[in-house]
Amino acid sequence: MDQLHRVLSNIAITSKSSTDVENGFMNAAKLLLLDYKLVAGSTDFEILELEFYFYQKEIHPDPYSHAFQYPNRVVPKMSVTGSWYFHRFIGIEKYTHTRRGLDLTYGSGELKAYGGLLIRSVKRENDGKLISGPSNVMSKVLEAADSPQAIQKLAFNLEEGMAFRPDSVLRLMPREKPLNLPLFKTKRQGLGDKNPFYRDKEYRFFSELTVIKKGKDFAYNPF
């Protein structure tokens, strides 16, 4: 099994406490930000910023997870590790709105553990263009994939590990040489006030300060 696949799967399967979950977040974030790249079609993207969401009633009942907010629509997707979840997707022809987002899933239907890892910012490696914001990331990924039919299939595919398959139009691939960058964490962006405990958790990880639009308005810590 791919290393990142294993680390994400373990968050859902082996965690016994919220501390285990949070340690899993940090391990997965380091891998994604330093050791892996996102590939759409033939275009490589460096992942710069991401957020973790995970719902498991007994150990991590995060009310901001889409699995909690939209269970009928999302739980099947987030019951496996390594699937792609496209926010608010009903069909490729209508997928042009501004509330799009790209999640890598990690979960276990058997354990009722459901996770989504939101990719918030990337850098296109062939020209260094920074792309910030979930909907903007989705736009450039779709453009690079250049295969509406393949994206349509991915949107409804529930297969374990699809995101790590080399023949997938959208995939995560290990780098030949890991990046050497400082990493930071802070609170997730744009959450409401219904649960201050989870709202203020530092589940947002990033390597590039310039993609953070409110850089002067929040605290962040190295990890």
C-alpha positions as CSV (number, residue, x, y, z in Angstrom):
1,M,0.0,0.0,0.0
2,D,1.2,3.5,-0.8
3,Q,2.7,5.3,2.3
4,L,0.2,8.2,2.3
5,H,-2.7,5.8,1.7
6,R,-1.6,3.8,4.8
7,V,-1.2,6.9,7.0
8,L,-4.6,8.2,6.1
9,S,-6.3,4.9,6.4
10,N,-4.8,4.5,9.9
11,I,-6.4,7.7,11.1
12,A,-9.8,6.2,10.5
13,I,-9.0,2.6,11.5
14,T,-6.5,2.7,14.4
15,S,-7.2,6.0,16.2
16,K,-8.5,5.5,19.7
17,S,-8.6,9.1,20.8
18,S,-8.7,12.7,19.4
19,T,-4.9,12.8,20.1
20,D,-4.4,9.9,17.7
21,V,-6.5,11.6,15.1
22,E,-4.5,14.9,15.4
23,N,-1.2,13.1,15.2
24,G,-2.4,11.4,12.1
25,F,-3.3,14.8,10.6
26,M,0.2,16.1,11.1
27,N,1.8,12.9,9.7
28,A,-0.4,13.0,6.6
29,A,0.1,16.8,6.2
30,K,3.9,16.4,6.2
31,L,3.7,13.8,3.5
32,L,1.3,15.7,1.3
33,L,3.2,19.0,1.5
34,L,6.7,17.7,1.2
35,D,6.7,14.2,-0.3
36,Y,3.8,14.1,-2.8
37,K,2.5,16.1,-5.8
38,L,-1.0,16.3,-7.2
39,V,-1.1,15.3,-10.9
40,A,-4.1,16.2,-13.2
41,G,-3.7,14.8,-16.7
42,S,0.0,15.5,-17.4
43,T,0.2,18.6,-15.2
44,D,2.0,18.5,-11.8
45,F,0.9,20.7,-8.9
46,E,2.7,21.3,-5.6
47,I,0.2,21.2,-2.7
48,L,0.6,24.4,-0.6
49,E,-2.3,24.4,1.8
50,L,-4.9,21.9,3.1
51,E,-7.5,21.3,5.8
52,F,-8.6,18.2,7.6
53,Y,-12.1,17.2,8.5
54,F,-13.0,14.0,10.3
55,Y,-16.1,12.7,11.9
56,Q,-16.3,9.7,14.3
57,K,-19.0,10.1,16.9
58,E,-17.1,8.6,19.8
59,I,-13.6,10.1,19.4
60,H,-13.9,13.0,17.0
61,P,-17.4,14.4,16.5
62,D,-16.4,17.4,14.3
63,P,-19.6,19.1,13.3
64,Y,-17.9,21.0,10.4
65,S,-17.3,17.7,8.5
66,H,-19.4,17.3,5.4
67,A,-20.0,13.8,6.5
68,F,-21.9,15.2,9.5
69,Q,-23.6,18.0,7.6
70,Y,-24.6,16.1,4.5
71,P,-24.5,12.4,5.5
72,N,-26.7,11.0,2.8
73,R,-24.6,12.6,0.0
74,V,-21.2,12.3,1.5
75,V,-20.9,9.2,3.8
76,P,-20.5,6.7,1.0
77,K,-17.6,8.6,-0.5
78,M,-15.9,9.1,2.9
79,S,-16.2,5.5,3.9
80,V,-13.0,4.6,2.0
81,T,-9.5,6.0,1.8
82,G,-8.2,7.4,-1.4
83,S,-11.3,8.4,-3.3
84,W,-11.9,11.9,-4.6
85,Y,-14.9,13.9,-3.3
86,F,-15.9,16.9,-5.4
87,H,-18.0,19.3,-3.3
88,R,-21.6,19.8,-4.5
89,F,-21.1,17.8,-7.6
90,I,-24.2,16.7,-9.5
91,G,-22.8,16.5,-13.0
92,I,-19.8,17.8,-15.0
93,E,-21.9,20.0,-17.3
94,K,-23.2,22.0,-14.3
95,Y,-20.0,22.0,-12.3
96,T,-19.2,25.7,-12.8
97,H,-20.4,27.3,-9.6
98,T,-18.1,29.0,-7.1
99,R,-18.6,26.6,-4.2
100,R,-16.5,23.8,-5.6
101,G,-13.8,22.0,-3.6
102,L,-11.5,18.9,-3.9
103,D,-11.2,16.5,-1.0
104,L,-9.1,13.4,-0.7
105,T,-11.2,10.9,1.4
106,Y,-10.1,8.7,4.3
107,G,-12.5,6.6,6.3
108,S,-14.0,3.3,7.3
109,G,-17.7,2.5,6.8
110,E,-17.4,-0.4,9.2
111,L,-16.2,1.9,12.0
112,K,-18.4,4.8,11.0
113,A,-15.4,7.0,10.6
114,Y,-15.5,9.5,7.7
115,G,-12.8,12.0,6.6
116,G,-12.2,14.5,3.9
117,L,-8.9,16.4,3.3
118,L,-9.6,19.6,1.5
119,I,-6.9,20.9,-0.9
120,R,-7.0,24.7,-0.5
121,S,-4.0,26.0,-2.5
122,V,-1.5,24.6,-5.0
123,K,1.3,25.8,-7.3
124,R,1.4,24.7,-10.9
125,E,4.9,23.4,-11.3
126,N,5.5,24.1,-15.0
127,D,5.1,27.9,-14.6
128,G,5.0,28.5,-10.8
129,K,1.5,29.9,-10.8
130,L,0.0,30.0,-7.3
131,I,-3.7,29.0,-7.2
132,S,-5.5,29.8,-3.9
133,G,-9.0,28.9,-2.8
134,P,-10.8,25.6,-3.1
135,S,-13.0,26.6,-6.1
136,N,-10.0,28.1,-7.9
137,V,-8.0,24.9,-7.3
138,M,-10.9,22.8,-8.6
139,S,-11.1,25.0,-11.7
140,K,-7.4,24.6,-12.6
141,V,-7.4,20.9,-11.9
142,L,-10.4,20.3,-14.2
143,E,-8.7,22.4,-16.9
144,A,-5.4,20.4,-16.6
145,A,-7.2,17.0,-16.5
146,D,-8.9,18.0,-19.8
147,S,-11.2,15.0,-19.6
148,P,-14.8,15.7,-18.5
149,Q,-15.8,12.0,-18.9
150,A,-13.0,10.8,-16.7
151,I,-13.8,13.4,-14.1
152,Q,-17.5,12.4,-14.2
153,K,-16.5,8.8,-13.4
154,L,-14.2,9.9,-10.6
155,A,-16.9,12.0,-9.0
156,F,-19.1,8.9,-8.5
157,N,-16.4,6.3,-8.0
158,L,-16.3,4.7,-4.5
159,E,-13.2,2.6,-5.0
160,E,-10.6,2.4,-2.3
161,G,-7.2,3.9,-3.4
162,M,-8.4,5.4,-6.7
163,A,-6.4,8.6,-5.9
164,F,-3.1,6.6,-5.9
165,R,-3.6,4.7,-9.1
166,P,-1.1,5.8,-11.8
167,D,-3.8,5.4,-14.5
168,S,-6.2,7.8,-12.8
169,V,-6.6,11.2,-14.5
170,L,-6.4,12.8,-11.1
171,R,-3.8,11.2,-8.8
172,L,-1.3,11.7,-6.0
173,M,2.3,10.7,-6.8
174,P,5.4,10.4,-4.6
175,R,8.2,12.9,-5.4
176,E,11.6,11.6,-6.5
177,K,13.1,13.9,-3.9
178,P,11.1,15.4,-0.9
179,L,10.8,19.2,-0.7
180,N,12.7,21.0,2.1
181,L,10.3,23.6,3.4
182,P,9.1,25.0,6.7
183,L,5.6,23.9,7.6
184,F,2.9,25.7,9.6
185,K,-0.6,25.1,11.0
186,T,-3.5,27.2,12.0
187,K,-7.3,27.3,12.4
188,R,-9.4,26.3,9.5
189,Q,-11.0,29.1,7.4
190,G,-14.6,30.2,7.0
191,L,-16.2,28.1,9.8
192,G,-19.2,29.3,11.8
193,D,-19.4,29.7,15.5
194,K,-21.6,26.7,16.3
195,N,-18.8,24.8,18.0
196,P,-15.8,27.0,19.1
197,F,-13.9,23.9,20.3
198,Y,-13.6,22.4,16.9
199,R,-13.7,25.8,15.1
200,D,-10.4,26.7,16.8
201,K,-8.6,23.5,16.2
202,E,-5.4,23.9,14.2
203,Y,-6.3,21.6,11.3
204,R,-5.1,23.8,8.5
205,F,-1.6,23.1,7.3
206,F,0.5,25.0,4.8
207,S,4.0,25.7,3.4
208,E,3.4,29.0,1.6
209,L,2.5,32.2,3.5
210,T,1.6,34.1,0.4
211,V,-1.5,31.9,-0.3
212,I,-2.9,33.0,3.1
213,K,-5.0,36.1,2.3
214,K,-5.5,37.1,5.9
215,G,-1.9,36.7,7.0
216,K,-1.9,39.5,9.4
217,D,-5.2,38.5,11.1
218,F,-4.4,35.1,12.5
219,A,-1.8,33.2,14.4
220,Y,0.0,30.2,13.0
221,N,2.6,27.8,14.4
222,P,5.3,25.7,13.0
223,F,5.0,21.9,13.2
